[in-house]
Amino acid sequence: MGKTVDSRGSGARPDPVRSFNRWKKKHRHRQSQKKQLRKQLKKPEWQVEREGISRLMQKYDTINVNEITRFSDFPLSRKTLKGLQEAQYRLVTEIQKQTIGLALQGKDVLGAAKTGSGKTLAFLVPVLEALYRLQWTSTDGLGVLIISPTRELAYQTFEVLRKVGKNHDFSAALIIGGKDLKHEAERINNINILVCTPGRLLQHMDETISFHATNLQMLVLDEADRILDMGFADTMNAIIENLPKKRQTLLFSATQTKSVKDLARLSLKDPEYVWVHERAKYSTPATLEQNYIVCELQQKVSVLYSFLRSHLKKKSIVFFSSCKEVQYLYRVFCRLRPGISILALHGRQQQMRRMEVYNEFVRKRAAVLFATDIAARGLDFPAVNWVLQFDCPEDANTYIHRAGRTARYKEDGEALLILLPSEEKAMLQQLLQKKVPVKEIKINPEKLIDVQKKLESFLAQDQDLKERAQRCFVSYIRSVYLMKDKEVFDVNKLPISEYALSLGLAVAPRVRFLQKVQKQPTKELVMSQANKVIEPRAPSLTNDEVEEFRAYFNEKMSILQKGGKKLEGTEYRLANSVSDEEQEEDDEEIEDKPGKSKGSQTQSVPNTEAQKIEEVPMQFLDRDEEEEDADFFKVKRHNVFGLDLKENKALQEFEATVSCDDTAALQPWQQRETLSQKNKSAITLKYSLILLAINSFTVYSTSGNH
């Protein structure tokens, strides 16, 4: 039998499957060894990120402003650049080019540029980079505080922050009035970036226990000149006291403040001033066309209606000086139906309604927004064609911010300012000083539509609308009265009754503070008259009065000679004072005429006395001789003299003690009382001389009879 051959003999080939499996096993082993070695050599993510941050920080000092045209030219983090690209922000503006580099270096910056030049991104990019450099987390608490003067501006800033910083891990919150305070207080402790208004922030500082800003790294004031003015002075002082002094501060506005007092309050350290358009020919955008018209106050409503009727396909903003004006004219124009959508935005609306109006106006292509100055700063409404300033702005800075709602970021726009004849000269001087070019245009009378009759019919049918019209009237007059610049705003030059008719009111409502203003010149006139009459003059008798009393004395002497025996008793009665009842009757006669002026009172006293003296002889004919003498002196003393002898002496002493200087220092009502007392004392002196002459003549005649 034969032998079998072994397949594994020296002449046989190896099995390829077994060889591949052995190679695969060895390869996997080698790969796992390499992977473990890489893990051992690999740095943690936080360390790699920190090394990247250090490389970026080394480039901060080498930033060349002249070479930068895009955001990618700045040494920014990948997360920030990705957010900017996704939000379609690629090219930088002049204010962004000048300030971002300084802010990245940790310097305090005061930036000013024309409206619509991109100031929001100029501080949001440094905000994100500052927290990224520190690798800030939610457990670190509040790192950046952004304060805006209005809720709408804070809301707009927060929306831009959400777009640009969505790739970062920071937490951000919007804290404004009109929202749930408890809901905010529960989450505010874990917020890294806080966008807020001053009032709401101070409320949380006072009421929320867990809220603190001890780790604050950066403070940003948007529209800084508005936040630091007198309106927010107390609130901002209280907020700044609760913030650490070691921080970075950024201030941005179209009209920046240079006040040393304001900067000292913020504890700025060697701030960098960046005025991009300081040397520019104009302080407003070059693409903005600015005009003004001059019209009477009673024509403004008709001018506004005619303007809207001729711009039905445009997007416009109309600025008013008060909320009540916006409320009334919004309702009236909705009834007039000019043919375009009308919206209203003012401070008396609820917060949710304000947000709805803001978003609705942003979405619309053609609409009209009636607004107060809460919409004048910072708000970026896209594609606004016209800005119409229905009421004259407070100053040139307010005009710049209002007009800046159009012609934003190299787009075209038009601005129209309506001025009264009394406001034209002074306001134009202010605008020229601020380098604002405005041209006058005329109203076409053929296109002017009078709506006064329609307004009158609306108010006749709706009592609530009539009350709103009255409040609108008073609110406008008050706004003019409270303006600081009296060269521009003079409430005395306003046609009050005509303005009331233009609003549809038949009669102008009573304005109390306006009545006080109108009474002030009369007070000055009284003061001047008081100064003239203060010097006492000696009483004098006219020739007619002397002849009258001489005839009267001769008539009475015939009666006195018959009753000479009774004169001793009458002389004694003359020396005594009149009874209290007669004095009270005399005082009542003086007080019965309060409505007459001082001059009429001084003239009425001698006339009444003369009338009583003429009535005396009729009483003597029916009485005995004894009663005739007593009644004659009593009536004569009571009617001619008018006051007690003791009171007369007191008045004379008072008149001698009061000097011109003392009277001038008195109040107007005190001066009037002093004048009336002096007139009374002068009359008393005048007729006391007459009475003394009668007495001396009587005593001489009785001594002759004896």
C-alpha positions as CSV (number, residue, x, y, z in Angstrom):
1,M,0.0,0.0,0.0
2,G,1.2,3.6,-0.7
3,K,1.8,6.5,1.7
4,T,-0.2,9.9,1.9
5,V,1.5,13.1,1.2
6,D,1.4,15.9,3.9
7,S,-0.2,19.1,2.6
8,R,2.0,21.1,4.8
9,G,5.1,19.9,3.3
10,S,7.8,22.0,2.2
11,G,6.6,22.3,-1.3
12,A,3.0,23.5,-0.4
13,R,1.8,27.3,-0.4
14,P,0.5,29.1,2.8
15,D,-3.2,29.6,3.2
16,P,-3.9,33.3,2.2
17,V,-7.0,33.6,4.5
18,R,-5.0,32.6,7.5
19,S,-2.3,35.0,6.5
20,F,-4.7,38.0,6.1
21,N,-6.3,37.3,9.5
22,R,-2.9,37.3,11.2
23,W,-1.9,40.6,9.4
24,K,-5.2,42.2,10.4
25,K,-4.8,41.3,14.0
26,K,-1.3,42.7,14.1
27,H,-2.5,46.0,12.3
28,R,-5.3,46.5,14.8
29,H,-2.8,46.0,17.6
30,R,-0.4,48.6,16.2
31,Q,-3.3,51.1,15.6
32,S,-4.6,50.8,19.1
33,Q,-1.1,51.4,20.4
34,K,-0.8,54.5,18.3
35,K,-4.2,55.8,19.5
36,Q,-3.3,55.3,23.1
37,L,0.0,57.1,22.5
38,R,-1.9,60.0,20.9
39,K,-4.3,60.2,23.8
40,Q,-1.4,60.4,26.1
41,L,0.3,63.1,24.1
42,K,-3.0,65.1,23.3
43,K,-3.7,68.3,25.2
44,P,-7.1,68.9,26.8
45,E,-9.6,71.1,24.9
46,W,-9.4,73.9,27.4
47,Q,-5.7,74.0,27.1
48,V,-5.8,74.1,23.3
49,E,-8.3,76.9,23.5
50,R,-6.2,78.8,25.9
51,E,-3.2,78.5,23.6
52,G,-5.4,79.8,20.8
53,I,-6.5,82.8,22.9
54,S,-2.9,83.6,23.8
55,R,-2.0,83.7,20.1
56,L,-4.9,86.0,19.4
57,M,-3.9,88.3,22.3
58,Q,-0.4,88.6,20.9
59,K,-1.9,90.0,17.7
60,Y,-3.9,92.8,19.5
61,D,-0.9,95.1,19.6
62,T,-0.1,94.7,16.0
63,I,-3.6,95.8,14.7
64,N,-3.2,98.3,11.8
65,V,-6.4,100.2,11.3
66,N,-5.5,101.2,7.8
67,E,-5.3,97.6,6.6
68,I,-8.6,96.5,8.0
69,T,-11.6,96.2,5.7
70,R,-13.4,93.1,6.9
71,F,-14.1,91.6,10.3
72,S,-11.9,88.6,9.4
73,D,-8.9,91.1,9.4
74,F,-9.3,91.5,13.2
75,P,-7.8,88.8,15.5
76,L,-11.2,87.4,16.5
77,S,-12.2,83.9,17.6
78,R,-13.7,81.4,15.2
79,K,-17.0,81.4,17.0
80,T,-17.4,85.2,16.7
81,L,-16.4,85.2,13.0
82,K,-18.8,82.4,12.2
83,G,-21.6,84.3,13.9
84,L,-20.8,87.5,12.0
85,Q,-20.7,85.7,8.6
86,E,-24.0,83.9,9.3
87,A,-25.6,87.3,10.2
88,Q,-24.3,88.7,6.9
89,Y,-21.8,91.1,8.6
90,R,-18.6,91.1,6.6
91,L,-17.4,94.6,5.9
92,V,-16.6,97.0,8.7
93,T,-17.7,100.6,9.1
94,E,-15.4,103.5,10.1
95,I,-16.5,103.5,13.8
96,Q,-16.0,99.7,14.0
97,K,-12.6,100.0,12.4
98,Q,-11.5,102.6,14.9
99,T,-12.9,101.3,18.1
100,I,-12.8,97.4,18.0
101,G,-9.1,97.3,18.1
102,L,-8.9,99.7,21.1
103,A,-11.6,97.8,23.0
104,L,-9.8,94.4,22.3
105,Q,-6.7,95.9,24.0
106,G,-8.8,96.6,27.2
107,K,-8.9,100.4,26.9
108,D,-11.9,102.6,27.9
109,V,-13.4,104.0,24.7
110,L,-15.7,106.9,24.0
111,G,-17.0,106.5,20.5
112,A,-19.1,108.9,18.5
113,A,-20.3,108.6,14.9
114,K,-23.2,109.6,12.7
115,T,-26.5,107.8,13.1
116,G,-26.7,104.4,11.2
117,S,-22.9,103.9,11.2
118,G,-22.9,100.5,13.0
119,K,-22.2,101.5,16.6
120,T,-24.0,98.4,18.0
121,L,-21.5,95.9,16.5
122,A,-18.6,98.2,17.6
123,F,-19.3,97.2,21.2
124,L,-20.9,93.8,20.8
125,V,-17.8,92.2,19.2
126,P,-15.5,93.3,22.0
127,V,-18.1,92.1,24.5
128,L,-18.0,88.6,23.1
129,E,-14.2,88.5,22.8
130,A,-13.7,89.8,26.4
131,L,-15.7,86.9,27.8
132,Y,-14.1,84.4,25.4
133,R,-10.6,85.4,26.5
134,L,-11.6,84.8,30.1
135,Q,-13.3,81.5,29.2
136,W,-16.4,82.7,31.1
137,T,-19.0,80.3,32.1
138,S,-22.5,80.6,33.7
139,T,-21.1,79.8,37.1
140,D,-19.0,82.9,36.9
141,G,-22.0,85.2,37.1
142,L,-22.5,88.6,35.5
143,G,-19.6,89.6,33.2
144,V,-20.9,92.3,30.9
145,L,-23.6,95.0,31.5
146,I,-25.1,96.8,28.5
147,I,-27.4,99.7,29.5
148,S,-29.8,101.4,27.0
149,P,-32.0,104.4,27.6
150,T,-35.2,102.8,26.1
151,R,-36.8,99.4,26.1
152,E,-37.0,99.3,22.3
153,L,-33.3,100.0,21.9
154,A,-32.4,97.4,24.5
155,Y,-34.6,94.9,22.7
156,Q,-32.9,95.6,19.4
157,T,-29.4,95.3,20.9
158,F,-30.4,91.9,22.4
159,E,-31.6,90.6,19.1
160,V,-28.3,91.5,17.4
161,L,-26.4,89.9,20.2
162,R,-28.4,86.7,19.7
163,K,-27.5,86.5,16.0
164,V,-23.8,87.3,16.4
165,G,-23.1,85.3,19.6
166,K,-25.1,82.2,19.0
167,N,-22.0,80.0,18.6
168,H,-20.7,81.0,22.0
169,D,-21.8,79.3,25.2
170,F,-22.5,82.5,27.1
171,S,-25.9,83.1,28.7
172,A,-27.6,86.5,27.9
173,A,-30.8,88.1,29.1
174,L,-33.0,91.1,28.4
175,I,-34.1,93.0,31.5
176,I,-36.6,95.7,30.8
177,G,-39.8,97.1,32.4
178,G,-43.2,95.6,31.7
179,K,-42.0,92.0,32.2
180,D,-42.4,89.6,35.1
181,L,-40.0,90.6,37.8
182,K,-40.1,87.3,39.7
183,H,-39.3,85.4,36.5
184,E,-36.3,87.6,35.9
185,A,-35.1,87.4,39.5
186,E,-35.1,83.5,39.4
187,R,-32.6,83.5,36.5
188,I,-30.6,86.7,36.7
189,N,-28.0,85.1,38.9
190,N,-26.7,82.8,36.1
191,I,-26.6,85.5,33.4
192,N,-23.3,86.4,31.8
193,I,-24.4,89.3,29.5
194,L,-27.2,91.5,30.7
195,V,-28.9,94.0,28.3
196,C,-31.2,96.3,30.4
197,T,-32.7,99.7,31.0
198,P,-31.5,101.8,34.0
199,G,-34.8,101.7,36.0
200,R,-35.2,97.9,35.8
201,L,-31.6,97.2,36.6
202,L,-31.8,99.4,39.8
203,Q,-35.0,97.7,40.8
204,H,-33.2,94.3,40.7
205,M,-30.2,95.7,42.6
206,D,-32.6,96.8,45.4
207,E,-35.0,93.9,45.5
208,T,-33.3,90.8,44.1
209,I,-31.1,89.2,46.8
210,S,-29.1,86.9,44.6
211,F,-28.2,89.6,42.1
212,H,-24.7,91.1,42.3
213,A,-22.1,92.5,40.0
214,T,-18.9,92.0,41.9
215,N,-17.3,90.1,38.9
216,L,-18.3,92.6,36.3
217,Q,-15.6,92.9,33.5
218,M,-17.2,95.4,31.2
219,L,-19.8,98.2,31.3
220,V,-21.3,99.5,28.0
221,L,-23.5,102.6,27.8
222,D,-25.4,102.8,24.6
223,E,-26.6,106.4,23.8
224,A,-24.4,107.5,26.7
225,D,-25.2,111.2,26.5
226,R,-28.9,110.4,27.1
227,I,-28.2,108.0,29.9
228,L,-25.9,110.5,31.7
229,D,-28.1,113.5,31.5
230,M,-30.4,114.9,34.2
231,G,-33.2,112.5,33.4
232,F,-31.3,109.4,34.5
233,A,-28.8,111.1,36.9
234,D,-30.0,109.7,40.2
235,T,-30.6,106.2,38.8
236,M,-27.2,106.0,37.2
237,N,-25.5,107.3,40.3
238,A,-27.1,104.5,42.3
239,I,-26.2,101.9,39.7
240,I,-22.5,103.0,39.4
241,E,-22.1,102.9,43.2
242,N,-22.9,99.1,43.1
243,L,-20.4,98.3,40.3
244,P,-16.7,97.5,40.8
245,K,-14.3,100.3,39.8
246,K,-11.8,97.9,38.1
247,R,-13.7,97.3,34.8
248,Q,-13.6,98.3,31.2
249,T,-16.1,101.0,30.1
250,L,-17.4,101.6,26.6
251,L,-19.5,104.7,25.7
252,F,-21.2,105.1,22.3
253,S,-23.5,107.7,20.9
254,A,-24.1,109.9,17.9
255,T,-23.7,113.0,20.1
256,Q,-21.1,112.1,22.7
257,T,-20.5,113.8,26.0
258,K,-17.2,115.4,26.9
259,S,-18.2,116.5,30.4
260,V,-15.5,115.9,32.9
261,K,-18.1,115.5,35.6
262,D,-19.8,112.7,33.7
263,L,-16.6,110.9,33.0
264,A,-15.4,111.1,36.6
265,R,-18.7,109.5,37.7
266,L,-17.8,106.5,35.5
267,S,-14.2,106.2,36.9
268,L,-12.7,106.1,33.4
269,K,-9.0,105.6,33.2
270,D,-7.3,107.3,30.3
271,P,-10.2,106.9,27.9
272,E,-9.7,106.9,24.1
273,Y,-11.8,109.5,22.3
274,V,-12.9,108.3,18.9
275,W,-14.9,110.9,17.0
276,V,-15.1,109.5,13.5
277,H,-16.9,112.4,11.8
278,E,-15.6,115.2,14.0
279,R,-13.9,116.9,11.1
280,A,-16.6,116.1,8.6
281,K,-18.4,118.9,6.9
282,Y,-21.8,117.9,8.3
283,S,-22.8,115.9,11.4
284,T,-25.6,114.1,9.6
285,P,-25.2,111.4,6.9
286,A,-24.4,112.7,3.4
287,T,-27.3,110.7,1.9
288,L,-29.9,112.4,4.1
289,E,-31.8,115.3,2.5
290,Q,-33.1,117.7,5.1
291,N,-35.7,120.4,4.7
292,Y,-38.0,122.5,6.9
293,I,-41.3,124.4,6.5
294,V,-42.7,127.3,8.5
295,C,-46.4,127.2,9.2
296,E,-48.8,128.4,11.8
297,L,-49.7,126.2,14.7
298,Q,-53.4,125.9,13.6
299,Q,-52.3,124.5,10.2
300,K,-50.0,121.7,11.4
301,V,-52.7,119.0,11.5
302,S,-53.9,119.7,8.0
303,V,-50.2,119.8,6.8
304,L,-49.6,116.4,8.3
305,Y,-52.7,114.9,6.7
306,S,-51.9,116.4,3.3
307,F,-48.3,115.0,3.6
308,L,-49.6,111.5,4.3
309,R,-52.0,111.6,1.4
310,S,-49.2,112.5,-1.0
311,H,-46.8,109.7,0.3
312,L,-49.0,106.6,0.4
313,K,-46.3,104.3,-0.8
314,K,-43.6,105.5,1.6
315,K,-42.4,104.4,5.0
316,S,-42.4,107.3,7.4
317,I,-42.0,108.2,11.1
318,V,-43.7,111.2,12.6
319,F,-42.3,112.5,15.9
320,F,-44.4,114.3,18.5
321,S,-43.5,116.0,21.8
322,S,-45.9,114.1,24.2
323,C,-47.7,110.8,24.5
324,K,-51.2,112.4,24.6
325,E,-50.6,114.0,21.3
326,V,-49.8,110.6,19.8
327,Q,-52.8,109.0,21.4
328,Y,-55.3,111.6,20.1
329,L,-53.9,112.1,16.6
330,Y,-53.5,108.4,16.1
331,R,-57.2,107.8,16.7
332,V,-58.2,110.8,14.7
333,F,-56.1,109.9,11.6
334,C,-57.4,106.3,11.8
335,R,-60.9,107.8,11.3
336,L,-59.7,110.2,8.6
337,R,-58.4,107.1,6.7
338,P,-55.5,108.7,4.7
339,G,-55.0,105.5,2.7
340,I,-51.9,104.1,4.5
341,S,-51.4,101.9,7.6
342,I,-50.9,104.0,10.8
343,L,-49.2,102.7,14.0
344,A,-48.5,104.4,17.3
345,L,-45.5,104.0,19.7
346,H,-45.3,105.8,23.0
347,G,-44.3,105.3,26.6
348,R,-47.9,104.8,27.9
349,Q,-48.4,101.5,26.1
350,Q,-47.9,98.2,27.7
351,Q,-44.6,96.5,26.9
352,M,-46.0,93.7,24.8
353,R,-48.0,96.1,22.7
354,R,-44.8,98.2,22.2
355,M,-42.9,95.1,21.0
356,E,-45.8,94.2,18.6
357,V,-45.8,97.7,17.1
358,Y,-42.0,97.7,16.7
359,N,-42.0,94.3,14.9
360,E,-45.0,95.2,12.8
361,F,-43.4,98.4,11.6
362,V,-40.2,96.6,10.8
363,R,-42.1,94.1,8.6
364,K,-44.2,96.6,6.7
365,R,-43.0,98.2,3.4
366,A,-45.3,101.2,3.6
367,A,-46.6,102.5,6.9
368,V,-46.6,105.6,9.1
369,L,-45.4,105.4,12.8
370,F,-46.6,108.1,15.2
371,A,-44.0,108.1,18.0
372,T,-42.5,110.1,20.8
373,D,-38.8,110.4,21.4
374,I,-38.6,106.8,22.7
375,A,-38.1,105.9,19.0
376,A,-35.6,108.7,18.4
377,R,-32.4,107.0,19.6
378,G,-30.7,103.9,18.3
379,L,-33.7,102.1,16.7
380,D,-32.8,100.6,13.3
381,F,-36.0,100.5,11.3
382,P,-35.2,99.2,7.8
383,A,-36.0,101.2,4.7
384,V,-37.5,104.3,6.3
385,N,-38.0,106.9,3.6
386,W,-39.2,110.0,5.6
387,V,-38.8,111.3,9.1
388,L,-41.3,114.1,9.9
389,Q,-40.8,116.1,13.0
390,F,-44.3,117.4,13.8
391,D,-43.2,119.3,16.9
392,C,-40.0,121.2,17.2
393,P,-37.2,119.2,18.9
394,E,-35.8,120.2,22.3
395,D,-32.4,120.9,20.9
396,A,-30.2,120.2,17.9
397,N,-29.0,116.9,19.4
398,T,-32.6,115.6,19.5
399,Y,-33.0,116.7,15.9
400,I,-29.9,114.7,14.9
401,H,-31.2,111.5,16.6
402,R,-34.7,111.9,15.2
403,A,-33.5,112.4,11.6
404,G,-31.1,109.5,12.0
405,R,-33.9,107.0,11.8
406,T,-33.6,107.3,8.0
407,A,-30.6,107.3,5.7
408,R,-28.9,104.5,7.6
409,Y,-25.7,102.8,6.4
410,K,-25.3,104.5,3.0
411,E,-29.0,104.4,2.2
412,D,-31.0,107.4,1.1
413,G,-33.6,109.2,3.2
414,E,-35.4,112.5,3.7
415,A,-36.2,114.5,6.8
416,L,-38.8,117.3,7.2
417,L,-39.0,119.7,10.2
418,I,-42.1,121.7,10.9
419,L,-41.4,125.0,12.6
420,L,-43.6,127.8,14.0
421,P,-42.7,131.4,13.0
422,S,-41.6,132.0,16.6
423,E,-39.3,129.0,16.6
424,E,-37.6,129.5,13.2
425,K,-34.8,131.9,13.9
426,A,-33.4,130.4,17.2
427,M,-33.7,126.8,16.1
428,L,-31.9,127.4,12.8
429,Q,-29.1,129.0,14.6
430,Q,-28.7,125.9,16.8
431,L,-28.7,123.6,13.8
432,L,-26.1,125.6,12.0
433,Q,-23.8,125.4,15.1
434,K,-24.2,121.6,15.0
435,K,-23.3,121.5,11.3
436,V,-26.7,120.4,10.2
437,P,-27.7,121.6,6.7
438,V,-31.4,122.3,6.3
439,K,-33.2,124.1,3.5
440,E,-36.5,125.8,3.5
441,I,-39.3,124.6,1.3
442,K,-42.8,126.1,0.8
443,I,-46.1,124.5,1.2
444,N,-48.2,124.1,-2.0
445,P,-51.6,125.7,-1.0
446,E,-53.4,123.7,-3.8
447,K,-52.5,120.4,-2.2
448,L,-53.3,121.5,1.4
449,I,-56.4,119.7,2.7
450,D,-58.3,121.3,5.6
451,V,-59.5,118.7,8.1
452,Q,-60.8,121.0,10.8
453,K,-64.5,120.4,10.0
454,K,-64.1,116.7,10.0
455,L,-62.4,116.8,13.4
456,E,-65.2,118.9,14.8
457,S,-67.8,116.4,13.6
458,F,-65.7,113.5,15.2
459,L,-65.6,115.2,18.6
460,A,-69.3,116.1,18.4
461,Q,-70.1,112.4,18.1
462,D,-67.5,110.9,20.5
463,Q,-67.2,112.3,24.0
464,D,-64.1,110.2,24.8
465,L,-62.4,111.5,21.7
466,K,-63.2,115.1,22.8
467,E,-61.6,114.5,26.2
468,R,-58.5,113.1,24.5
469,A,-58.4,116.2,22.3
470,Q,-58.5,118.4,25.5
471,R,-55.7,116.4,27.0
472,C,-53.7,116.7,23.8
473,F,-54.2,120.5,23.8
474,V,-53.0,120.9,27.4
475,S,-50.1,118.4,27.0
476,Y,-48.7,120.3,24.0
477,I,-49.0,123.7,25.8
478,R,-47.3,122.2,28.9
479,S,-44.5,120.7,26.8
480,V,-43.8,124.1,25.3
481,Y,-44.0,125.8,28.7
482,L,-41.5,123.3,30.3
483,M,-38.8,123.7,27.5
484,K,-35.6,125.1,28.8
485,D,-34.7,127.2,25.7
486,K,-37.1,130.1,25.9
487,E,-35.6,131.7,22.8
488,V,-37.1,128.9,20.8
489,F,-40.2,128.0,22.9
490,D,-42.3,131.0,24.0
491,V,-45.7,129.9,25.2
492,N,-47.0,133.5,25.2
493,K,-46.6,133.6,21.4
494,L,-48.8,130.6,20.7
495,P,-52.3,131.2,19.2
496,I,-54.2,129.3,21.9
497,S,-57.8,129.6,20.6
498,E,-56.8,128.9,17.0
499,Y,-54.9,125.8,18.0
500,A,-57.9,124.5,19.9
501,L,-60.1,125.0,16.8
502,S,-57.6,123.1,14.7
503,L,-57.9,120.1,17.0
504,G,-61.7,120.2,16.6
505,L,-62.4,121.8,19.9
506,A,-65.0,124.6,20.0
507,V,-63.5,126.3,23.1
508,A,-59.9,126.2,24.3
509,P,-59.6,124.2,27.6
510,R,-58.5,126.1,30.7
511,V,-54.8,125.8,31.3
512,R,-54.0,126.7,34.9
513,F,-50.3,127.1,34.6
514,L,-50.8,129.3,31.6
515,Q,-53.1,131.6,33.5
516,K,-50.4,132.0,36.2
517,V,-47.9,132.9,33.5
518,Q,-50.3,135.5,32.1
519,K,-50.8,137.0,35.6
520,Q,-47.1,137.5,36.2
521,P,-46.8,140.8,34.2
522,T,-49.7,142.3,36.3
523,K,-47.8,141.5,39.4
524,E,-44.8,143.3,38.1
525,L,-47.0,146.2,37.3
526,V,-48.3,146.2,40.8
527,M,-44.7,146.2,42.1
528,S,-43.8,149.2,40.0
529,Q,-46.9,151.0,41.1
530,A,-46.2,150.1,44.7
531,N,-42.7,151.6,44.5
532,K,-44.2,154.8,43.2
533,V,-46.8,155.2,45.8
534,I,-44.7,154.1,48.8
535,E,-43.5,157.6,49.7
536,P,-46.1,159.3,52.0
537,R,-47.5,162.6,50.9
538,A,-49.1,165.2,53.1
539,P,-52.9,165.5,52.7
540,S,-54.0,168.5,50.8
541,L,-57.4,170.2,50.4
542,T,-58.7,171.5,47.1
543,N,-60.3,174.9,46.7
544,D,-63.7,173.4,46.1
545,E,-63.6,171.4,49.3
546,V,-62.6,174.5,51.3
547,E,-65.5,176.5,49.9
548,E,-67.9,173.6,50.5
549,F,-66.9,173.3,54.2
550,R,-66.9,177.1,54.6
551,A,-70.5,177.3,53.5
552,Y,-71.4,174.4,55.7
553,F,-69.8,176.0,58.7
554,N,-71.6,179.3,58.3
555,E,-74.9,177.4,58.1
556,K,-74.2,175.5,61.3
557,M,-73.0,178.5,63.2
558,S,-76.5,180.0,63.3
559,I,-77.6,176.8,65.0
560,L,-74.6,176.7,67.4
561,Q,-75.1,180.2,68.6
562,K,-78.7,179.4,69.8
563,G,-77.5,176.4,71.8
564,G,-74.2,177.7,73.3
565,K,-75.1,176.5,76.8
566,K,-74.9,172.9,75.8
567,L,-71.5,173.1,74.2
568,E,-69.5,171.9,77.2
569,G,-71.2,168.5,77.1
570,T,-70.6,168.2,73.4
571,E,-66.9,169.1,73.8
572,Y,-66.6,166.4,76.3
573,R,-68.4,164.0,74.0
574,L,-66.1,165.1,71.2
575,A,-63.0,164.1,73.2
576,N,-64.3,160.6,73.8
577,S,-64.4,157.9,71.3
578,V,-67.4,156.7,69.4
579,S,-69.3,153.6,70.6
580,D,-68.1,150.2,69.5
581,E,-71.3,149.6,67.5
582,E,-70.7,152.7,65.4
583,Q,-67.1,151.7,64.8
584,E,-68.3,148.3,63.7
585,E,-70.8,149.9,61.3
586,D,-68.1,152.1,59.9
587,D,-65.8,149.1,59.3
588,E,-68.6,147.2,57.6
589,E,-69.2,150.1,55.2
590,I,-65.5,149.9,54.2
591,E,-65.6,146.1,53.8
592,D,-68.8,146.1,51.7
593,K,-66.8,147.1,48.6
594,P,-64.2,144.4,48.1
595,G,-64.5,144.2,44.3
596,K,-63.4,147.8,43.7
597,S,-59.8,148.8,43.1
598,K,-57.6,150.8,45.4
599,G,-58.2,154.0,43.6
600,S,-62.0,153.6,43.7
601,Q,-61.9,152.9,47.4
602,T,-59.9,156.0,48.1
603,Q,-62.3,158.1,46.1
604,S,-65.4,156.6,47.5
605,V,-64.7,157.4,51.2
606,P,-64.9,161.2,50.9
607,N,-68.0,161.0,48.7
608,T,-69.9,158.9,51.2
609,E,-68.8,161.2,54.0
610,A,-70.0,164.3,52.0
611,Q,-73.4,162.6,51.4
612,K,-73.8,162.0,55.1
613,I,-72.9,165.5,55.9
614,E,-75.5,166.9,53.5
615,E,-78.1,164.7,55.2
616,V,-77.4,166.1,58.7
617,P,-79.4,169.4,58.5
618,M,-82.6,167.5,57.6
619,Q,-82.3,165.6,60.9
620,F,-81.9,168.7,63.1
621,L,-85.2,170.3,62.1
622,D,-87.3,167.7,64.0
623,R,-85.3,167.5,67.2
624,D,-84.8,169.5,70.3
625,E,-81.9,171.9,70.6
626,E,-80.1,169.7,73.1
627,E,-80.4,166.7,70.9
628,E,-79.4,168.7,67.8
629,D,-76.0,169.7,69.3
630,A,-75.2,166.2,70.4
631,D,-76.3,164.6,67.2
632,F,-74.5,167.1,65.1
633,F,-71.1,166.5,66.6
634,K,-71.7,162.7,66.8
635,V,-72.8,162.4,63.2
636,K,-70.2,164.9,62.1
637,R,-67.4,163.1,63.9
638,H,-68.6,159.7,62.8
639,N,-69.0,160.6,59.1
640,V,-66.2,163.0,58.6
641,F,-63.5,161.5,60.7
642,G,-64.4,157.8,60.2
643,L,-62.0,156.4,62.7
644,D,-61.2,156.7,66.4
645,L,-58.7,159.2,67.6
646,K,-56.6,156.5,69.2
647,E,-56.7,154.5,66.0
648,N,-55.7,157.6,64.1
649,K,-52.6,158.1,66.3
650,A,-51.7,154.5,65.9
651,L,-52.0,154.8,62.1
652,Q,-49.9,157.9,62.1
653,E,-47.2,156.2,64.1
654,F,-47.4,153.2,61.8
655,E,-47.1,155.5,58.8
656,A,-44.0,157.1,60.2
657,T,-42.3,153.8,61.0
658,V,-42.8,152.2,57.6
659,S,-40.1,153.1,55.1
660,C,-39.7,152.7,51.4
661,D,-37.1,149.9,51.8
662,D,-39.3,147.9,54.1
663,T,-42.3,148.1,51.8
664,A,-40.2,147.1,48.7
665,A,-39.1,143.9,50.5
666,L,-42.7,142.8,51.2
667,Q,-44.6,140.4,49.1
668,P,-47.1,141.8,46.5
669,W,-50.2,141.0,48.6
670,Q,-48.5,142.6,51.7
671,Q,-47.7,145.7,49.6
672,R,-51.3,145.9,48.6
673,E,-52.4,145.8,52.3
674,T,-49.7,148.4,53.1
675,L,-51.0,150.7,50.3
676,S,-54.6,150.4,51.5
677,Q,-53.5,151.3,55.0
678,K,-51.5,154.2,53.8
679,N,-54.4,155.5,51.7
680,K,-56.7,155.1,54.7
681,S,-54.2,157.0,57.0
682,A,-53.8,159.7,54.4
683,I,-57.6,160.2,54.3
684,T,-57.7,160.2,58.1
685,L,-55.1,162.9,58.3
686,K,-56.9,164.9,55.6
687,Y,-60.3,165.0,57.4
688,S,-58.8,165.2,60.9
689,L,-57.4,168.6,59.9
690,I,-61.0,169.6,58.8
691,L,-62.4,168.4,62.1
692,L,-59.8,170.3,64.1
693,A,-60.6,173.4,62.2
694,I,-64.3,172.9,63.1
695,N,-63.5,172.4,66.7
696,S,-61.2,175.4,66.9
697,F,-63.9,177.5,65.2
698,T,-66.6,176.2,67.6
699,V,-64.5,176.8,70.7
700,Y,-63.7,180.3,69.5
701,S,-67.4,181.1,68.9
702,T,-68.6,179.7,72.3
703,S,-65.9,181.7,74.2
704,G,-67.1,184.8,72.4
705,N,-70.7,184.2,73.6
706,H,-69.6,183.8,77.2
